[in-house]
Amino acid sequence: MPREDHYVIIGNGPAGNSCAETLRREDSRARITIISDEKPLHYYKHRVPLFAVGGCSADELTVRPYRSYREKNIRLRLGQRVERVDPGEKVLYLKHMEKVHYTRLILAVGASCRMLTSHASFAEHLHCISGYDDARNLQDKMEKASRIAILGGDLTSMGFAREARNAGKEVVFILYSSLFWPVNLKEEIHDKVTERLSSLGVEVIDGCEPVSNVAPLEKGYRITLPQGETLEADLVFSFFGTVPNIRFLVGSGINTEKGVLVDDLMRTNQEGVYACGDCAQIFNPEFKDYWSSVGWGNAEKQGEVTAMNLLGASQVIDYQPKEIFEMDGVTIRTSWWKSFS
């Protein structure tokens, strides 16, 4: 009798691709489909800041070519958004209302830029870089800009500041230690980050509160600091970390909090539904609490473990972070389960 197993993965990042690779390695017969609302092939997110300033091509951003999926019989459905999940019927509804049936579902949807509620009144003047499309749409503006301002602080923002300086831009970095993501910067790390950015030629402004306003000028923007001082920049960027892309799960019955809640085997509360990567909150039996992690290596490992457990294994994911962030001597752990706020 023909096999009817259909493993569907929502998300085309490192967790989803690692999961697909492992599933195909362990099960040569099942149907495997990756669905993503992004159109590009799987790409290196840590190279996105370089791509934004024109320092690398789209091809150099790509992890693997389309033919590698074809050779492994993994179907890619890119540029297609999942609008709703029905775990009872084991059906996904795409944006154009097409139904996709599955036998096992893996949520590896990643995360998008987090915006502060205090920035709502001027959010339209802020730019975020959460992925390929954001970077591509900014390339022309970045080429014309001579001075940029960065608000907040996270791992991506530090790389972006460095690449902008390498591209000859003036950079002012308004650094908020209490809002740095994924962890609040303690004094020692804060000093190292400030020193490192300054050594790159970045102007660092320490702030204890978010800026008061960002207003458009005839050319560029005026930024009002909490103390009333102002500065100007051609472009203003907001970097306050990310939030999991889980809004489409509302009404599905899948338990969520800050992310998708899973047990230590990566299973959700719905049969046959798993989650991994940046969108997952994983239960730790020892602490009796949930934790999450960021970083390419963590996502790939979670994808592999999720695939093995879907196929019948009982592998418990190690909750210790597998990656740390390093920038010229500054080291920050990429575990964020308690500090996310």
Stockholm file with secondary structure:
# STOCKHOLM 1.0

chainA/1-341         MPREDHYVIIGNGPAGNSCAETLRREDSRARITIISDEKPLHYYKHRVPLFAVGGCSADELTVRPYRSYREKNIRLRLGQRVERVDPGEKVLYLKHMEKVHYTRLILAVGASCRMLTSHASFAEHLHCISGYDDARNLQDKMEKASRIAILGGDLTSMGFAREARNAGKEVVFILYSSLFWPVNLKEEIHDKVTERLSSLGVEVIDGCEPVSNVAPLEKGYRITLPQGETLEADLVFSFFGTVPNIRFLVGSGINTEKGVLVDDLMRTNQEGVYACGDCAQIFNPEFKDYWSSVGWGNAEKQGEVTAMNLLGASQVIDYQPKEIFEMDGVTIRTSWWKSFS
#=GR chainA/1-341 SS CCCCCEEEEECCSHHHHHHHHHHHHHCSSSEEEEEESCCSCSBCGGGHHHHHTTSSCHHHHBSSCHHHHHHTTEEEEESCCEEEEETTTTEEEETTCCEEECSEEEECCCEEECCCGGGGGGGGGCBCCCSHHHHHHHHHHHHHCSEEEEEECBHHHHHHHHHHHHTTCEEEEEECGGGCBSSCCCHHHHHHHHHHHHHTTCEEEECSSCCSEEEECSSSEEEECTTSCEEEESEEEEECCEEECCGGGTTSCCCBSSSEEECTTSBCSSTTEEECGGGEEEEETTTTEEECBCSHHHHHHHHHHHHHHHTTCCCCCCCSCSCEEEETTEEEECBCTTTCC
#=GC SS_cons         CCCCCEEEEECCSHHHHHHHHHHHHHCSSSEEEEEESCCSCSBCGGGHHHHHTTSSCHHHHBSSCHHHHHHTTEEEEESCCEEEEETTTTEEEETTCCEEECSEEEECCCEEECCCGGGGGGGGGCBCCCSHHHHHHHHHHHHHCSEEEEEECBHHHHHHHHHHHHTTCEEEEEECGGGCBSSCCCHHHHHHHHHHHHHTTCEEEECSSCCSEEEECSSSEEEECTTSCEEEESEEEEECCEEECCGGGTTSCCCBSSSEEECTTSBCSSTTEEECGGGEEEEETTTTEEECBCSHHHHHHHHHHHHHHHTTCCCCCCCSCSCEEEETTEEEECBCTTTCC
//
